[in-house]
Amino acid sequence: MSGNSFGKIFRVTTFGESHGPAMGCIIDGCPSGIELSVTDIEKDLIRRRPSKEYGSRDEKDIPEILSGIYEGKTLGSPIAIIVRNTNQNSSDYNELKDIYRPGHADYTWDKKYGFRDHRGGGRSSGRETLCRVAAGAVAKKLLVLYGITINAKQENKVDLEELSNTGDSAGGIISCSITGVPTGLGEPVFDKLDARLSSAILSIGACKGIEFGAGFSAAEKTGSLNNDGPDLSGGGKFASNNNGGVLGGISSGQDIIFRAAFKPTPSIKKPQKAYDKDGNIKEISINGRHDVCIVPRAVPVVEAMAALVLADFILLSRSSKI
């Protein structure tokens, strides 16, 4: 299976399955001398941690750093981080072993590989995102040295209790603002900054769309309204940021602004029709422990993927000019 690694210089490989013994990541290319502790990683994992309030899986998600750190600083060698799975309940999925859950990767994974781990989705589970968050925490430690900060938030709020009671789920939108980005990050023409950010964010399992700055509304504007002209006060500032901080695939020095759309959690208790492996149509109700809305937990995942992209481009930018 390919596609488990991300980045060129600051490169991350994630591993593990939802109901396996552990999940984790290996970070290669991180510069030496960066202060890093378990606490730095844990604080973002806490934000992503499942909540049992509405029946979600109860995991503490305590990270362990296995390599790449000495006396509280990065060595420049590969950093290995694992988080052990301690609250699996694989029996919840016994009835679904031969059924393709609607909206999930069950059907496509089985058709591609001819074999799959049905327990919680295995590798395609949303639990894989904890590996990204752990790696992103390391990337953030590098970015703070350059004055770059990333802040994401959920735009819409949903009544989780009501959804839980009806057996349904909800999606939502996460907006993200990245400040302190220097001018000049991005590698045209096929490795543009916004292209890499898009790839990173869309690689999050439930993400189905992304827009930068004015986004799709730019299609309804005239050029005179959409262009980001100079602020009349001068100082290299712009009067607007319709392009979301990226021009020609290169950072403009403005804040990078994007919004990402996330679909509703596909595992719901409401009865649904589904195909089984033999092509028969079954009626199912997915019980188990699932989030009513994954969007609140996806906020640190969005930040993490943005951090991985920017960390990689910061290191790539060192070779752009003398």
Secondary structure, DSSP 4 states (H G I P E B T S, - for coil): ----EE-SSSEEEEEE-TTSSEEEEEEESPPTT-B--HHHHHHHHHHH---GGGT-------EEEEESEETTEE-SSPEEEEEE-----GGGGGGGTTB--TTSSHHHHHHHHS----GGGGGGSGGGHHHHHHHHHHHHHHHGGGT-EEEEEE-----HHHHHHHT----EEEEEEEESPPTT--BTTTB-HHHHHHHHHHTSTTEEEEEETTGGGGGGS-HHHHS-PBPTT-TT-BS--TTTTEETTEE-SSPEEEEEEEPPPS--SS-EEEEBTTS-EEEE---SS--S--HHHHHHHHHHHHHHHHHHHHHHHTTS--
